[in-house]
Amino acid sequence: MTKPQIIEFSKIGSPSLGYISVAEAEKNIPFTIKRVYWTYFTPNHVERGNHAHKKLQQVIFAVAGIIDFKLVDQNENVYEFTLDSPEKALFIPQGYWREIRFSHSAVLLCLASEVYDESDYIRDYQEFLENKL
């Protein structure tokens, strides 16, 4: 996978018992998972993200609430996605600027291809556009 895209996950269960969806590295997740993190209690008027990664790839779930993404590539093509159910996720390859907005009580779960490395981040949009990855 080289472009951002929605990944659909199987939903196993029933309304009376609840559901489970499964993510497995290198099966329905296109990389080995090296880090998992989640964000919560993000006020819905706050925009998060505003950075790109040189190497890191991510698969992101909205396990609760709704999360809107605006992704931009280095040619300034814009990709917009909404995560509104826990059985779908957004794959974000390296090299995409991201802007993220959360609904009230949204919970974001991220599966990441790399451990945290501050040097992997590009936090200035102009630098992102000028630095071909």
C-alpha positions as CSV (number, residue, x, y, z in Angstrom):
1,M,0.0,0.0,0.0
2,T,1.4,3.3,-1.0
3,K,-1.6,5.7,-0.7
4,P,-3.8,6.4,2.3
5,Q,-6.9,4.2,2.3
6,I,-9.6,2.7,4.5
7,I,-9.1,-0.8,5.6
8,E,-12.2,-2.8,6.5
9,F,-12.0,-5.3,9.3
10,S,-14.3,-8.3,9.8
11,K,-16.9,-7.8,12.6
12,I,-17.6,-11.0,14.5
13,G,-20.5,-11.3,17.0
14,S,-24.0,-10.1,17.4
15,P,-26.0,-7.1,18.8
16,S,-26.9,-9.2,21.8
17,L,-23.3,-10.3,22.6
18,G,-21.2,-7.5,21.2
19,Y,-18.5,-7.6,18.5
20,I,-14.8,-8.2,18.0
21,S,-12.6,-7.1,15.2
22,V,-9.0,-8.4,14.8
23,A,-5.9,-6.6,13.5
24,E,-2.9,-8.8,12.7
25,A,0.5,-7.6,11.7
26,E,1.4,-8.3,8.0
27,K,-2.1,-9.9,7.4
28,N,-4.6,-7.0,7.5
29,I,-2.0,-4.5,8.9
30,P,0.6,-3.9,6.1
31,F,3.6,-3.8,8.5
32,T,5.1,-5.2,11.7
33,I,3.6,-3.3,14.7
34,K,6.3,-1.7,16.8
35,R,4.2,0.7,18.9
36,V,0.6,1.1,19.9
37,Y,-0.9,4.3,21.4
38,W,-4.3,5.9,21.9
39,T,-5.6,9.4,22.4
40,Y,-8.7,10.3,24.4
41,F,-10.5,13.2,26.1
42,T,-9.4,15.4,23.1
43,P,-11.8,18.4,23.0
44,N,-13.8,18.4,19.8
45,H,-12.6,22.0,18.8
46,V,-9.0,21.0,18.9
47,E,-7.1,20.1,15.7
48,R,-4.3,17.6,16.3
49,G,-1.7,16.2,14.0
50,N,-0.2,19.0,11.9
51,H,2.9,17.0,11.1
52,A,4.2,14.3,8.7
53,H,6.5,11.4,9.1
54,K,9.6,10.5,7.1
55,K,9.4,6.8,7.8
56,L,6.5,5.9,10.1
57,Q,3.4,4.2,8.8
58,Q,0.2,4.0,10.8
59,V,-3.1,2.3,10.9
60,I,-5.6,4.3,12.9
61,F,-8.9,3.3,14.4
62,A,-11.7,5.4,15.9
63,V,-12.7,2.9,18.6
64,A,-15.2,5.4,19.9
65,G,-16.7,8.6,18.3
66,I,-15.9,10.1,15.0
67,I,-12.5,11.2,13.8
68,D,-12.0,13.3,10.6
69,F,-8.6,13.3,8.7
70,K,-7.3,15.6,6.1
71,L,-4.1,14.2,4.5
72,V,-1.9,16.0,2.1
73,D,0.9,14.6,-0.1
74,Q,3.9,16.5,-1.2
75,N,2.2,17.5,-4.5
76,E,-0.5,19.0,-2.3
77,N,-3.1,16.4,-3.3
78,V,-5.7,16.3,-0.5
79,Y,-7.3,13.1,0.8
80,E,-10.2,13.3,3.3
81,F,-11.4,10.4,5.4
82,T,-13.9,9.9,8.3
83,L,-13.5,7.1,10.8
84,D,-17.0,6.5,12.3
85,S,-17.0,2.8,13.3
86,P,-14.5,0.6,15.0
87,E,-14.4,-2.0,12.3
88,K,-12.6,0.3,9.8
89,A,-9.3,1.9,10.0
90,L,-7.2,4.4,8.0
91,F,-3.8,3.4,6.7
92,I,-1.4,6.3,6.5
93,P,1.9,5.7,4.7
94,Q,5.0,7.7,5.4
95,G,5.2,11.1,3.7
96,Y,1.7,12.5,4.3
97,W,0.8,15.7,6.3
98,R,-2.1,15.1,8.6
99,E,-4.7,17.3,10.3
100,I,-7.1,15.5,12.7
101,R,-10.4,16.5,14.3
102,F,-12.2,14.6,16.9
103,S,-15.9,14.4,17.9
104,H,-16.8,14.6,21.6
105,S,-15.5,11.6,23.5
106,A,-13.7,10.1,20.4
107,V,-10.9,7.6,21.1
108,L,-8.1,7.1,18.6
109,L,-6.1,3.9,18.6
110,C,-2.9,3.9,16.5
111,L,-0.8,0.9,15.3
112,A,2.6,2.2,14.3
113,S,5.4,0.7,12.2
114,E,8.2,2.3,14.3
115,V,9.0,3.2,17.9
116,Y,8.8,6.9,18.8
117,D,11.6,9.0,17.1
118,E,11.3,12.8,17.2
119,S,13.7,13.0,14.2
120,D,11.1,11.2,12.1
121,Y,8.6,14.1,12.4
122,I,8.3,17.1,10.1
123,R,6.3,19.7,12.0
124,D,6.5,22.7,9.6
125,Y,4.2,22.5,6.6
126,Q,6.6,24.5,4.2
127,E,9.5,22.3,5.2
128,F,7.3,19.2,4.4
129,L,6.5,20.6,0.9
130,E,10.1,21.4,0.2
131,N,11.7,18.2,1.7
132,K,11.1,15.4,-0.8
133,L,10.7,12.2,1.1
